[in-house]
């Protein structure tokens, strides 16, 4: 199979879909791998490293689309990339379609097969999302702490405090992978951390593994009771494939002290506050209700080499699966792959995305005629 790696063009997105070693393994398996010139440069992977691994460097994205059947990316395709997709292509990347109805409709209309890292579920887990959730969670505590500084617009709170001065208070909404990693770093800094969670068994797990953090059952009343004393909120809520629930209202934010900070990791899926809107690394923050919001949609892109390596650790085996057989056979061998297919054959095949946009969906197994 011909496999293509594109240079990411989303603003401040520095990751790349495959590292030279992973691409080289596919070449050894007998596949042809092509990459757009300079695609890995921002992750410190040079074209010559790919060439040494047997990868062909092509001058443009258009050339990659013309040559490749399987397209490997990191972030959702931008409008000009969607225009180059067709029924002959399988796209493997993060999509986050529940946050973008226009992309959902245009991508489906191309007839391509689009497989989303973030909806591929194995044994109740999202293995292709977890590494980026780990990274985003850790970043959220670091970036949130930084933006509490006066010169960034924050209220001048050092999360770890100092002897004789109480530490800052952090609320993490959601105790999943991102939330756990945010809490780990925040407690490591020395902050007073509360994790808000709805799953009682998960809270028991968190109570045992993160003994320096508190847990609180997630209700609007419980969250509201803490808000006047919270310096940093980290939104880490996830419903696989679906739009994030709006757990924070504008009225709730008004209860926070001016200059408090809200980092919304869930912004890829639309955000977990009604005041959240997407930002970029170039212009990452804005104020709503005197609370500083950090809502960058591709947070791990800031640490591109680490993020790319972590992503490749979990995607390479699935890329190999897609490359070594047709889609129907791949799905028969690994039925979990069906959960990642968001659209194929001109049909939207991810129910949570359909629900988010009031669009009809069909089962991917039905479209692929898997009986």
GUGUNU-341424 format. One record per residue: y, z, x of N, C-alpha, C in turn. Coordinates in steps of 0.05 Angstrom, whole numbers, plus 5000, padded with zeros to 4 digits. Atoms other than C-alpha are relative to their C-alpha. Example, Ala and Ser with C-alpha at 12.3 -4.5 7.8 and 13.67 -1.06 7.14 Angstrom:
BEGIN
497650005018491051565246502450005018
497649994984497951435273502250144985
***
This chain:
BEGIN
497650005017500050005000502550005018
497449994986507249895021501650244989
498649755007511050555021502849995012
497350024991518550595026501450275000
498449754998523151165049502949925000
497250075003530451125028501850215013
497849824991536751415058501350124975
498849875023539451935009503049944999
497250075002546251744982501550194982
498649805015547852334937501850165019
498149874981554052684966498850255013
500849774984552353175021497050064998
502949975000544853055014498949895026
500850074973542053055084497049995005
502950004997534553115072499049715000
501350265000529652535080497250054988
502549975014523352405040497650055017
502349954983518552395098500950025029
499449984971518652615171498249805014
501650204985515852145225497050065001
502849934998509352535232498549944974
501350055025507752485158499849704994
500150295004509551745155497949885019
501950114981505351625217497150044990
502749955010499151935183499349784979
500550215019499851425127499549735014
500550244984500350865178497250005011
502849984989493851115209497949954978
501950055022490651075140500049704992
500050285006492250335139502349904982
497750085017498650335098502349905016
497550094988505149985114502250184990
497849825007511050465115502549885011
497450104992518250225117502150214993
497949805004524550645122502749865003
497350114998531850485111501350115026
498749934975535850495175501750264997
498449754999538751185191499250204979
500749825022535051525134499550295009
500749734991532852115176502150135018
498149914980538952185220501250274994
498749745007542152765182498050235000
502049794997535653155188499150005029
500550014971535653005263497349855006
502250184994530052485258501149725004
498950254993531951845293498249774993
501650245007529751135276497849965020
502050064980526051085342497650194998
502349835005521751685324498249894978
501650135021519551325261498549765012
501250234988518250695301497650075017
502249904983513951075350497650084983
502249935019509851305290498949764986
501150255013508750585268501549924975
498450065024514150565214502049785007
498150224997518349935205502850094989
497349935009525950045201501349754988
498750235014529449595150503050064997
497149964998536949485148501350124975
498749925024538449645075498150124980
501649905022536050005013498849774984
501150235015535249334979497549895013
502450104985530349125033497650184995
502249815005526249755022498949964972
500950045027525949644947498449744997
501450265001523748924958497250025012
502549994985518149115005498050214989
501749775006515549774977499150014971
501149945027511149944917500550294993
499649725004511550694926502550085015
497549924989518550964937500150315002
499949714996519151664967502950085006
497349904997525752034960500150304999
499649715004528652734955501450054974
498549955024533852714900499849774980
500250195022534452344834501449745009
498750254992536151594842502849984988
497350055009543451424838500149744985
499950245018545850874790499349745014
500750254987545450304841497149985008
502949994994538450524860498349944976
501550045025536150534788499949704994
499950295006538349804782498049845016
501950144983533449614837497150074994
502749925008527449954805498949824979
501350165020522449564765497150104994
502749925007515449614734498150015024
501850014977512349474802500350255018
499549774983515150124831498950264989
500549725006512650834832502050165017
498049844987518251324848499150295001
500949724997516452014876502350165013
497649864992522252494881500650234981
498949815020526053074848501649834980
498550155021528752804782501950174984
498349825017531453394740501249854977
499050175021532052924681501150164976
499149845023533253494631503050055001
497149964997540353544659501649754998
498650254999542052804653498749804980
501150185020540752404590500349715008
499550284992543851764617497949915020
502050074980539251764678497249984987
502550005014533351924633499549734986
500250255015534651314590499949755018
499950234983536350824645497549985018
502449994984530551044689497549914985
502350075017525550984632500149704995
499750285007528250294615499249815022
500850174978526650024684497049934999
502850045001519250074668498550115024
501349894976517850424734498450254992
501349745003513251024741501550195017
498449804986517551624760498550264999
501549754998513852244784501950215012
498249804992517952874790498650235015
501149774985516453394844500150254983
499649745012519153944800498450054974
501749965024514553834740497049995006
502950024993507953734777498950285002
501049725003504054354757497150015008
502749964991497754604790499350304997
500849735005494355234764502350194992
497849845010500655484730502350025020
497950004980504855374793501349735003
498550254995509954844814500149975030
500249994970507754734887502049835014
498150174986512654174902502950094996
497349885004518554574876500350265016
499849734988516855244908501450015027
498649974975519155104979503149984998
497150025004526054884955501150244985
499149765014526455474908500250245020
499849794979524955934967502549975016
497650054984530455605007502550054984
497649975017535555594950500450304994
499749725006534056324934501250155024
499049874976535256545006503049925005
497250104997541556115009501950144981
498249895021544256404944501150275008
499149744992544557104972502049985023
498250044977547756865037502749884991
497550135008552856405004501550174981
498649825018554356904949501450225015
498749804983555757435001502549895014
497850124986560256965039502449954982
497950075018564256764978501250254987
498749765009565657494961502350085019
497849954981570357485021502749924987
497450075012577757475002500949725006
499050264993579156835039498549774986
501450205016573956474996500550034971
499349965028576856744931498650244988
501449775010572257344924501750265000
498549755004574158064911499950185024
499949854975573158294983497850215003
502349814998566358634977498049915021
502250054981561558675036497550114987
502449925016554758695002498550235013
501549784987551659155054501550265002
498449774997557359645052500150095029
500049874973558560105113499750304995
500349725004557360845124502450124986
497949885016561361225072501149834978
499150195021562360605028497649884986
502350105015557460404973499649705004
500450294997554159724980500849854974
499550175023555659144934497649994982
502250015020551559044871499549714993
501050275005547458414858498250004976
501850055022544158184794498649735004
501550254998538657664801498749954973
501150065026536957334734497649825004
502550154996529657114738498650095024
501649894979524057394780497949815011
501850204989520656744800500449965029
499950054971520356424868502850025011
497249994991527856314875501150284998
498949735004529557004847498950205020
501249824981524657364892501349965028
498850054974527457024954502950085001
497349915001534557164932500150305003
500049714999532857894922499250105028
500949924974529257944989502449995020
497850024981535357695027502250204993
497949825008540258104986499450295007
500849734992536358744997500050035030
499949994971535758565070502850045011
497249974992543358525075500850294995
499349725006543459225045501350034972
498849995027545859054974498350174981
501349875022544159444912499249784980
501050245015539758934875498450074975
501549985025537258894803499049724993
501250255009532458344782499550024970
500350015029532758164708497849804993
502450175005526157894682498950074972
501149965027522657804615497050055000
502949964998515457814639499450285012
500549734992513158534643498150015024
501950004977507258384689501449915026
498550094977511958014735501850235011
498349774992516558624736498350205015
501849824985510659054757499549905028
500450124973509258574814502550045017
497549974985516558584835500550295008
499549724995516859334831498350095024
501849934978510959384880500849865026
499550164976512958834928502950025011
497249984992520558934929501050284992
499549725007521059684929503050085002
497149944997528459664949501749894978
498550125022530359274887499150134974
500649895027530659504814499249774982
500750215020527759124755501250104973
498949945026530759084685499149794981
500950195020527958774622502349834990
497950195006531958154604500749994971
498850035026536058244541503049965004
497150044998543258054528501450275003
498849734998544858794518499750125027
500549884974541659004583501749875022
498450144980545158464623502950084997
497249935005551858614590500750285009
499449734992551159354606500650035030
499749994971550959204680502449845010
498050194990556258664685502650125011
497549894989562459094695499750115029
500549894973559259374759498849805019
501350194983556258734787502049835015
498350164982559458374846499049715002
501250264996554657784852497749964980
502250085017550257454799498749755012
501550234992544756974821498349914977
501650115022542056534765497649855011
502450124989534856364781497949964978
501750045023531956174714498849725000
501350265000526855614707498049984977
502150085019523055304649499149725009
500850254987518954734681500749754983
499250255012522054064665502150014979
498249975023526554344611502850085010
497349904994533954494609499950315003
499949714996535555194634501250144976
498849855022536955704579502750115008
497349904994544255914574500050314995
500249715003543256664586502750145004
497449884996550456784608502149864983
497950125017556056674558502850055013
497349974990563456614572501050294994
499249735007564557274536498850215019
501349814981559557624582501450005027
498750024974563057364644502750155000
497449865002569657664619499750305006
500549724995566458344629499950065030
500149964972566058234704502750035013
497549964986571358434754501049735011
498950244988576057874776499249985030
500950044973573557564841497150045005
502949994997566257694827498949715003
501250264994561557124845497549954984
502450085014556356744805498849755014
501450234988551356294842497849914981
501950105020547455854793498049815013
502150174988541055604826498949814979
501250165022538955334758501749764992
498250215007544654824758498649725000
501650255001539554264774499049944973
501150045027536854374704502250074979
497849975019543754444672501450275002
498749744996545355164693499350204979
500849795019543955834660502450154989
497649895012551155974640501549784985
498550215015555455614589502549925015
497750064984560955614642499249845025
500950144976556655254695500449704998
499850294998558054544716499449925029
500950074973555354154776502249975020
498250044977558954184843498549895023
501350114976557653904912500850185024
499449844976557754194983502849955009
497350064992564453854993502050184985
498249845017567654244936498350184983
502349855013562554784918500850194978
499449785018566455284877502449944981
497850015019571155374818500150274985
499749755015573755944775499849954970
500049995029571956074703500150304992
499749715008574156734670500450185024
499449864975576556954739497550075017
502549974984569356924765499649755016
500450234982568056474825497249894996
502650135005562455984807499249825024
501150184979558055654861497749864986
502050155016554055104827499249735013
500850244985551754604880497249924992
502550095011546154184853497849945021
502050054980542654054919500450195024
499549804980543354704956498449975026
501650024975537554595005500949775018
499050224984540953955029501850095023
498349904978545454395072498450085025
501849934978539554595115497849795001
501750245005536453905117497549995016
502550024983531553955175497950204990
501849815010528454595151498949924973
500850085027528354345079498149765000
501750244999525353675097497250075010
502649924990519753995137498550154979
501349855021518254485081499149824977
500750195022518253925029497649845008
502250174991513653485071497350165001
502549845000508654065077498549984974
501350005026507354015003499749734987
500150275013508653284985498149805013
501550204985504652925039497349944988
502650055011497853015007500149844974
499750155026500452754940500949715006
499350284993503752154973497549855009
502550134992497052005006498349934977
501650055024493552064939501049764985
498950235014498351564907499749755016
500250244983497851094966497249895002
502850084996490251084970498649904975
501350105024488850894898502149924979
498150065022492050614835500650254984
499149775014495551084789497950124981
502149915018489951124738497950155015
502149874984484851294791501050275011
498849764989489551804823500050224979
499849815021490452144756497250104992
502749915006482952164744499050195021
500949824978481752474812501550265000
498449755002487452974804501649994974
498750015026489153054730502750145000
497449864999494853524750502349805005
497950194995498652904771501449914975
498850085026499852744698502450164993
497849835006504453334692502649925015
497750094984509053014744501249744990
499050265009509752344708502150044978
497849975020516452354672500549754984
499950255015516451624652498249795013
501650224990511951024659499749794978
500350225019511150344626502249984979
497850015018517950404594500050224979
500249775018516051054558500750265014
499449734990518751754568497550174995
502649865002512652194582500250295007
499749714994515452894596501250134975
499149895025515953294532502450185003
497649834998520953824557502649845004
497750174996525653264579500849884973
499550115026524952934511501350204981
498849795017526553594476502950055008
497349954990532653694520502049794989
498250225007535553024498499549884972
500850105027532452934429499049725001
501250264997528552334453497050024995
502850005005521552144433498449965026
501750024976515952204484497149944991
502850055004508751994490498550125024
501649884979503152284532499649795022
500450194978502651964602497149905000
502850095001495051944592499749784980
500150215020496151524530501149745011
498850254989500751024566498149885021
501750104979495850974624497249944990
502650065012489950904576497850155014
502149844988486051474606498450144978
501749895022480451624558497450105012
***
